[in-house]
Amino acid sequence: MFYYMIALAIIIFDQLTKWIVVKEMELGESIPVIDNFLYITSHRNRGAAWGILQGQMWFFYVITIIVVIGLIVYIRKINKADKWLGVALGLMLGGAIGNFIDRVFRQEVVDFVNTYIFTYDFPIFNVADSALVVGVGIMFILTLFEGKQKKESTKE
């Protein structure tokens, strides 16, 4: 249940921040938070990361439904001792649903976190994207540690 609460918190925070951006900012408007590094920029994306697959909504609907079902099944099957795995899956579930809501109701995803890393203008993203990336990152780290533990246990 805790992992679903993580997903729900991500969905609520994601949708609230997007609603504020849509309500309070003009499309393309940018507000500096930290000059030359972080801006809140009102942006829309009809595709996936980096704007790939623009306008392929049915593809995103199908893929997201499959991913959400897979995440729910996986959350239900994990061992209670695998807390970090559950957190990762909850973050990914919330992120997937957050962007899915945009695609269904707006036909586009609202993005607004605009960062510059040195001179590179990183693609604009949102809370749901962040949750997905952090969730995948946690799973990647867990996979590395699991592989290391298995390797060490076979040495003994």
Beta strands, then each sheet from edge to edge (+ up, - down):
strand 1: 30-34
strand 2: 38-45
strand 3: 109-117
strand 4: 120-121
sheet 1: 1+ 2- 3+ 4-
end
